[in-house]
């Protein structure tokens, strides 16, 4: 099947030929939830406060720490919530369902990528107008700075031209350390290369990205995985993703995929010291 990840902030879409939604547990897909329940012969069903709690194992190949799922149904067997837990019984993923239409109808062009791109362009046009008005007001009020926000007051993920703060991973394998870091100027923007050495050497690249004028669809190879605020692309010895206007790329010929993902998941958009 075809999976398309749309990234409006870059005006790009990434197209995968992948069975990713079917090969991994997904807390938001009813088919996946049912499959997990059917595949676990030791699933547990409990009744609590007029609800039914169904517990089963899960299948997250790229995150072995996720081991079980709690599915809450109401008295009419409508799904209300799913929680995915780690090996210490700590909740890592939570999905709440307020309404489900089991007979939803879709037009032929419902999933046409051009529809989503057009909607985003229209939203950005309105945002720019609002921001121009707000900017003029701010200049009259002690010239205070403001960040670009959408109509709901949510800060947008827009490209950046420079790397002002180095983002370090908060997880490092044992006996692994930062050996060097180098910043390189590109024609447009910057590239930062962090080299880690030791028992589990790897390289982390942080690079500014530009928003294209025309929407671009990029064929992409690899498996998809959910990171904290985005989707990552996983290959045999690398993980690649975009977040807050920066492209991240971590790779190693010594570490396995699970450990590379551990590093990737530990990279926060909040700068931390070494």
C-alpha positions in Angstrom: 0.0 0.0 0.0 1.0 3.6 -0.3 1.6 5.8 2.7 2.0 9.6 2.3 3.4 11.8 5.1 2.5 15.4 4.4 4.8 18.1 5.9 3.2 21.5 5.3 6.0 23.4 6.9 8.3 22.3 4.1 5.7 22.2 1.4 6.7 18.5 0.8 5.2 15.1 1.0 7.0 11.9 1.5 5.6 8.8 -0.3 6.3 5.3 0.9 5.4 2.0 -0.5 4.8 0.3 2.9 2.6 -2.0 4.8 3.6 -0.1 8.0 0.0 0.4 9.3 -0.6 -3.3 9.1 2.7 -4.6 10.4 2.8 -2.6 13.6 0.3 -2.1 16.5 -1.5 1.3 16.1 -3.4 2.7 19.1 -5.6 4.7 16.8 -6.6 2.1 14.3 -9.5 -0.2 15.1 -8.3 -3.0 12.9 -4.9 -3.0 14.6 -6.5 -3.0 18.1 -8.7 -5.9 17.1 -5.8 -7.8 15.6 -3.8 -7.4 18.8 -6.7 -8.8 20.9 -7.2 -11.7 18.6 -3.5 -12.6 18.4 -3.1 -12.8 22.2 -4.6 -16.0 23.5 -3.9 -14.8 27.1 -5.8 -11.5 26.8 -7.6 -10.4 29.9 -11.1 -8.9 30.1 -12.2 -7.1 33.2 -15.3 -5.1 34.1 -14.8 -1.8 36.0 -17.2 1.1 36.6 -19.6 0.1 33.8 -16.7 -0.3 31.4 -14.8 -3.3 30.0 -11.0 -3.2 30.1 -9.3 -5.5 27.6 -5.6 -6.1 28.0 -3.4 -7.7 25.4 0.2 -7.8 24.1 1.2 -5.4 21.3 3.6 -5.5 18.4 5.9 -2.4 18.1 9.0 -3.8 16.2 10.9 -0.5 16.5 10.1 0.0 20.2 10.5 -3.1 22.3 9.7 -1.2 25.5 6.0 -1.1 24.5 4.7 -4.5 25.7 0.9 -4.3 26.3 -2.2 -2.4 25.6 -5.3 -1.5 27.6 -8.5 -1.0 25.6 -11.5 0.5 27.4 -15.0 -0.1 26.1 -18.3 1.3 27.4 -21.3 -0.8 28.4 -22.4 -0.8 24.7 -19.0 -2.0 23.6 -18.0 1.3 22.0 -14.3 2.0 22.3 -13.4 4.9 24.6 -9.7 4.7 25.1 -6.5 2.8 24.4 -3.3 3.0 26.5 0.0 1.5 25.6 2.3 0.6 28.5 6.0 -0.2 28.8 7.6 -3.0 30.7 7.3 -1.1 34.0 3.6 -0.5 33.5 4.1 3.2 32.7 1.7 4.6 30.1 3.6 5.7 26.9 0.7 6.3 24.5 -2.8 7.3 25.1 -5.6 7.6 22.6 -9.1 8.8 23.5 -12.1 8.4 21.3 -15.0 10.9 21.6 -17.0 9.7 18.5 -16.7 6.9 16.0 -18.6 6.6 12.8 -18.5 2.9 11.7 -20.4 3.7 8.5 -18.4 6.7 7.3 -18.5 7.4 3.5 -15.6 8.7 1.6 -15.5 10.4 -1.8 -13.1 9.2 -4.5 -10.9 12.3 -3.9 -11.1 12.3 -0.1 -7.5 11.3 0.2 -6.2 13.3 -2.8 -3.0 14.9 -1.6 -3.9 18.1 -3.5 -6.9 18.7 -1.2 -4.7 18.8 1.9 -2.1 21.0 0.3 -4.8 23.5 -0.8 -6.4 23.6 2.7 -3.0 24.2 4.2 -2.2 27.1 1.7 -5.5 28.7 2.6 -4.9 28.4 6.3 -1.4 30.0 5.9 -2.8 32.9 3.9 -5.2 33.7 6.8 -2.4 33.2 9.3 -0.2 35.7 7.5 -2.9 38.3 7.5 -3.5 37.9 11.2 0.2 37.9 12.0 0.7 41.2 10.0 -2.0 42.9 12.1 -0.6 41.5 15.3 2.9 42.5 14.3 1.8 46.1 13.7 0.2 46.2 17.2 3.3 44.8 18.8 5.5 47.4 17.2 3.3 50.1 18.8 3.7 48.3 22.2 7.4 48.6 23.0 8.3 46.7 19.8 7.8 43.4 21.6 8.7 40.2 19.6 6.2 37.5 18.8 6.3 34.1 17.3 4.2 33.0 14.3 1.0 31.4 15.4 -2.1 30.0 13.7 -5.7 30.9 14.4 -5.8 28.7 17.5 -2.7 30.2 19.0 -0.5 27.1 18.3 3.0 27.8 17.3 3.7 26.5 13.8 6.6 24.3 12.8 8.3 26.5 10.2 11.8 26.2 8.6 14.7 27.9 10.1 17.8 29.5 8.4 20.3 28.8 11.1 21.1 26.5 14.0 21.3 28.7 17.0 21.3 26.0 19.7 22.9 22.6 19.5 20.5 19.7 20.2 22.3 16.9 22.0 20.8 13.4 22.6 19.8 12.8 26.2 20.6 9.1 25.8 24.0 7.7 25.0 25.0 4.0 25.0 27.5 2.9 27.6 31.0 4.0 27.0 30.0 6.4 24.2 30.9 10.1 24.2 30.9 13.2 22.0 34.2 13.4 20.2 33.7 16.4 18.0 31.2 18.8 16.5 31.5 20.8 13.3 29.2 23.5 11.8 29.2 23.9 8.0 27.6 26.8 6.1 25.5 25.7 3.1 24.3 27.8 0.2 21.1 28.4 2.3 21.4 27.5 5.9 23.7 25.4 8.1 24.7 21.8 8.8 25.9 20.6 12.2 27.8 17.3 12.4 28.2 15.7 15.9 30.5 12.7 16.0 30.2 10.3 18.9 32.9 7.7 19.6 33.4 4.8 22.0 31.9 1.3 22.2 28.8 2.4 20.1 30.0 5.1 17.7 27.5 7.1 15.7 27.1 10.4 13.8 24.2 12.9 14.4 23.6 15.5 11.7 21.3 18.5 12.2 20.5 20.5 9.2 18.4 23.5 8.3 15.8 22.9 5.6 14.0 25.2 3.1 10.4 25.4 2.2 9.9 24.9 -1.5 7.7 27.2 -3.5 5.9 24.4 -5.2 4.6 21.3 -3.4 7.0 18.4 -3.9 6.3 14.7 -3.5 9.4 12.7 -2.6 9.6 8.9 -3.0 11.1 7.6 0.3 12.4 4.2 1.2 12.4 2.7 4.7 10.0 1.9 7.5 8.1 4.5 9.4 8.1 4.9 13.2 6.4 7.3 15.6 8.7 9.6 17.4 7.7 12.2 20.0 6.3 14.9 17.7 6.9 13.5 14.2 7.3 10.4 12.0 10.8 9.0 11.5 12.1 6.9 8.6 14.1 3.9 9.7 16.6 2.0 7.5 19.1 -0.7 8.5 21.7 1.6 10.0 20.0 5.1 10.1 17.0 7.1 11.3 15.9 10.3 9.6 13.2 12.8 10.6 12.1 16.5 10.6 11.2 18.6 13.6 10.9 22.3 14.3 12.4 23.3 11.0 15.5 21.0 11.4 16.2 17.7 9.6 17.9 15.1 11.8 19.9 12.2 10.6 21.5 9.6 12.9 23.5 6.7 11.6 26.0 4.0 12.7 27.5 0.9 11.3 28.0 -0.5 14.8 24.6 0.0 16.5 21.4 -1.9 15.8 18.2 -0.3 14.9 16.6 -0.4 18.4 19.6 1.5 19.9 19.6 4.1 17.1 16.0 4.7 17.8 16.7 5.1 21.5 19.1 7.9 20.6 16.6 9.4 18.2 13.8 9.4 20.7 16.0 11.1 23.3 16.6 14.1 21.1 14.4 16.9 22.3 13.8 20.2 20.5 14.8 21.9 23.8 18.5 22.5 23.8 20.5 20.8 26.6 24.1 21.1 27.6 26.7 18.4 27.1 
